Every structure is written in structure tokens, then in C-alpha cells.
Amino acid sequence: MRKIIQKIKGEIQTLDEYLRSKATDTLEWETLELEHIFSLLTFGYWVGLPAPPIGISLELMPVMEKEIVNMIQRVDLAAAPLSELFSYLDID
């Protein structure tokens, strides 16, 4: 009887670990998507979306530093897709 209870506890613990890791992955994905939505709201006027007030955009600039750097890198690489491939492969 004890073996059965220990086996059930082990299965429950394994399930708990799996669900916790899945929840963490989901939260990270949602955070990334929220950053993308935030970027689109803040810089959407470049693609024709209504822009938020300029004061809000300027206040949010420090928060958006990572997104701005990524956007600038993508704009630089947009004209040269082969160089983007080499940057992924780390070829000098």
C-alpha cells in the first residue's frame, strides 16, 4: 500500500513540476507579446496606426530601449537578407 501511495505522490510531483514550467513558459510568451503590442502602439504611426500622444511616447522611450535597438537592427538588415543569415550563423 505504501508503494502505491509513494508512486501516486511521485506522479503528482512530476505533474506539478511540468505544470509550473509550462506556466512560466506561458508567462514569458505573454510578456513578449505584450512588449510587441506595446511597441506597435507606441511606434504604430510608422505603419499607419493612430499614434498615442507624444508626451506618453516620450515618457515610455526609456522602457522601449530594447525594442528600439531591435527595430533599428532589423531595419539595417532588411536590405541585406544574406547578411542577416550570416549574423545568425556567426560567420566572420
C-alpha positions as CSV (number, residue, x, y, z in Angstrom):
1,M,0.0,0.0,0.0
2,R,2.9,2.4,0.8
3,K,4.4,1.8,-2.6
4,I,1.2,2.8,-4.3
5,I,0.9,6.0,-2.2
6,Q,4.6,6.9,-2.9
7,K,4.1,6.2,-6.6
8,I,1.0,8.5,-6.7
9,K,2.9,11.2,-4.8
10,G,5.7,10.9,-7.3
11,E,3.3,11.2,-10.2
12,I,1.6,14.3,-8.6
13,Q,5.0,15.9,-8.0
14,T,6.1,15.3,-11.6
15,L,2.8,16.7,-12.9
16,D,3.2,19.7,-10.6
17,E,6.8,20.4,-11.9
18,Y,5.5,20.1,-15.5
19,L,2.6,22.5,-15.0
20,R,4.8,25.0,-13.2
21,S,7.4,25.0,-16.1
22,K,4.6,25.3,-18.6
23,A,3.1,28.3,-16.7
24,T,6.5,30.0,-16.7
25,D,6.9,29.5,-20.4
26,T,3.4,30.9,-21.0
27,L,4.1,33.9,-18.8
28,E,7.3,34.6,-20.7
29,W,5.5,34.3,-24.1
30,E,2.7,36.6,-22.9
31,T,5.3,39.2,-21.7
32,L,7.0,39.1,-25.1
33,E,3.7,39.5,-26.9
34,L,2.7,42.4,-24.6
35,E,6.1,44.1,-25.5
36,H,5.3,43.7,-29.2
37,I,1.8,45.1,-28.7
38,F,3.3,48.0,-26.7
39,S,5.8,48.6,-29.5
40,L,3.1,48.7,-32.1
41,L,1.0,51.1,-30.0
42,T,4.0,53.4,-29.4
43,F,5.5,53.3,-32.9
44,G,2.4,52.3,-34.9
45,Y,2.3,55.7,-36.7
46,W,5.1,54.4,-38.9
47,V,2.7,51.7,-40.3
48,G,-0.4,53.9,-40.3
49,L,-1.9,53.3,-36.9
50,P,-3.1,56.2,-34.8
51,A,-0.4,57.3,-32.5
52,P,-0.7,57.8,-28.8
53,P,0.0,61.4,-27.5
54,I,3.7,62.4,-28.0
55,G,4.1,63.0,-24.3
56,I,3.3,59.4,-23.4
57,S,5.6,58.2,-26.2
58,L,8.5,60.2,-24.9
59,E,7.9,59.1,-21.3
60,L,7.9,55.5,-22.5
61,M,11.1,55.8,-24.6
62,P,13.5,54.6,-21.8
63,V,11.3,51.5,-21.3
64,M,11.4,50.8,-25.0
65,E,15.1,50.9,-25.4
66,K,15.5,47.1,-26.2
67,E,12.7,47.2,-28.7
68,I,14.1,50.3,-30.4
69,V,17.5,48.7,-30.7
70,N,15.9,45.5,-32.2
71,M,13.9,47.6,-34.6
72,I,16.9,49.5,-35.8
73,Q,18.9,46.3,-36.3
74,R,16.1,44.8,-38.4
75,V,15.8,47.9,-40.5
76,D,19.6,47.8,-41.1
77,L,19.4,44.1,-42.1
78,A,16.2,44.4,-44.2
79,A,18.1,45.5,-47.2
80,A,20.6,42.6,-46.9
81,P,18.9,39.3,-46.0
82,L,22.1,37.4,-46.7
83,S,24.0,39.3,-44.1
84,E,21.1,38.5,-41.6
85,L,21.7,34.8,-42.3
86,F,25.4,35.2,-41.7
87,S,24.7,37.1,-38.4
88,Y,22.6,34.1,-37.2
89,L,25.3,31.6,-38.2
90,D,28.1,33.7,-36.5
91,I,30.3,33.6,-39.6
92,D,33.0,36.2,-39.8
